[in-house]
């Protein structure tokens, strides 16, 4: 079982003016890799609040995988990558690169994504886009690598050689 946290970043969602459809999309997809959502929150696009939430999910709740959705673009209130960079110990650039590479095949706007992925302690943090369609497309690209990444972080892999 992979213990999962979902953090949706949306000013409108946090005030009840917009229904979060990306969080449920994430929950449905991670179930395919034995992911169980143990924490789910919708908060405003506030950098300090994002930092606080990410630290809580890693340090207090000890979740294996934290998936954020929203706030990865160029808008003035898009702080998710910035907050994530302040929280992680190491970057995992291949995940974000893979998502952008696949997304660019569908829209040139994918080049504008600032999403980052990284680790803090034994948790993998992945920034996903905000729209449910883009969440599904991006998560599908990296989904096969996530269980192995979680096992590596838990020190449950003795040998990666084939």
C-alpha positions in Angstrom: 0.0 0.0 0.0 1.2 3.5 -0.9 0.0 6.2 1.6 -1.1 9.2 -0.5 -1.8 12.8 0.2 -3.6 15.1 -2.3 -3.2 18.8 -2.1 -5.3 20.9 -4.4 -4.3 24.5 -4.8 -7.1 26.8 -5.8 -8.3 30.1 -4.4 -11.8 29.5 -5.8 -11.8 25.8 -4.7 -10.8 26.8 -1.1 -13.7 29.2 -0.9 -16.2 26.8 -2.3 -16.6 28.8 -5.6 -15.3 25.9 -7.7 -15.6 22.1 -7.3 -12.3 20.3 -7.2 -12.4 17.7 -10.0 -8.6 17.0 -10.1 -8.3 15.6 -6.6 -10.9 12.8 -7.3 -9.2 12.1 -10.6 -5.9 11.6 -8.8 -7.5 9.4 -6.2 -9.1 7.2 -8.9 -5.7 6.8 -10.7 -3.5 6.1 -7.7 -5.8 3.3 -6.7 -4.4 1.4 -9.7 -1.0 1.2 -8.0 -2.4 0.3 -4.5 -2.4 4.0 -3.5 -4.7 4.8 -0.6 -5.5 8.5 0.0 -5.0 9.2 3.6 -5.1 13.0 3.4 -6.9 15.3 1.0 -7.1 19.1 1.3 -8.1 22.0 -0.9 -6.3 25.2 0.0 -5.7 28.7 -1.4 -2.7 29.5 -3.6 -0.7 30.9 -0.6 3.0 30.0 -0.7 3.4 29.8 3.1 0.3 27.7 3.5 1.5 25.3 0.7 4.8 24.9 2.5 3.1 24.2 5.8 0.8 21.6 4.2 3.6 19.8 2.4 5.7 19.6 5.6 2.6 18.3 7.5 2.0 15.5 5.0 5.7 14.5 5.1 6.9 15.2 8.6 3.7 14.6 10.6 1.7 12.2 8.6 4.6 10.4 7.0 2.9 9.8 3.7 4.8 8.1 0.9 3.4 10.2 -2.0 2.1 13.7 -2.0 0.5 14.8 -5.3 -0.3 18.5 -5.7 -2.7 19.8 -8.3 -2.8 23.4 -9.6 -0.6 26.4 -9.3 2.2 25.3 -11.6 2.0 27.9 -14.3 2.9 31.5 -14.8 0.0 33.3 -13.2 0.8 35.7 -10.3 -0.8 33.3 -7.7 1.0 30.1 -9.0 3.3 29.3 -6.1 3.2 25.5 -6.0 6.7 24.8 -7.6 8.3 27.6 -5.5 6.8 26.2 -2.3 7.8 22.6 -3.3 11.4 23.7 -3.9 11.6 25.2 -0.4 10.4 21.9 1.1 12.2 19.2 -0.8 15.7 17.9 -0.1 16.4 16.5 -3.6 14.9 17.1 -7.0 13.6 14.3 -9.2 13.6 16.1 -12.5 13.0 13.1 -14.7 9.3 12.9 -13.5 8.6 16.5 -14.4 10.5 16.2 -17.7 8.5 13.1 -18.7 5.2 14.8 -18.0 6.2 17.9 -20.0 7.5 15.9 -22.9 4.3 14.0 -23.2 2.1 17.0 -22.6 3.9 19.0 -25.3 2.6 16.5 -27.8 -1.0 17.7 -27.0 -0.5 21.4 -26.4 2.4 23.9 -26.7 1.2 25.4 -23.4 2.9 22.5 -21.7 6.1 24.4 -22.1 4.9 26.9 -19.6 4.6 24.3 -16.8 7.0 25.0 -13.9 6.0 21.7 -12.1 8.8 20.2 -10.0 9.1 16.8 -8.3 11.3 15.9 -5.4 11.8 14.1 -2.2 11.7 15.2 1.4 12.7 12.5 3.9 11.1 9.3 2.6 8.3 11.1 0.7 7.9 11.7 -3.0 6.3 15.1 -3.9 4.9 15.6 -7.4 3.4 18.8 -8.8 0.6 18.1 -11.3 -1.3 20.6 -13.4 -4.7 21.9 -12.3 -7.1 20.6 -14.9 -8.5 17.0 -14.5 -7.6 16.2 -18.1 -4.0 17.3 -17.8 -3.8 15.6 -14.4 -4.8 12.3 -15.9 -2.5 12.7 -18.9 0.5 13.6 -16.7 -0.1 11.1 -14.0 -0.5 8.2 -16.6 3.0 9.0 -17.9 4.8 8.7 -14.6 2.5 6.1 -12.8 4.6 3.1 -13.7 7.6 4.6 -12.0 5.9 5.6 -8.7 5.8 2.2 -6.9 9.5 1.6 -7.5 10.3 5.2 -6.4 8.3 4.6 -3.1 10.1 1.3 -2.5 13.5 3.0 -3.1 12.6 5.7 -0.6 11.5 3.1 1.9 14.9 1.2 1.3 13.0 -1.8 0.2 14.9 -2.4 -3.0 18.1 -4.4 -2.8 19.2 -4.3 -6.5 17.9 -2.2 -9.4 19.8 -4.2 -12.0 17.9 -6.3 -14.5 
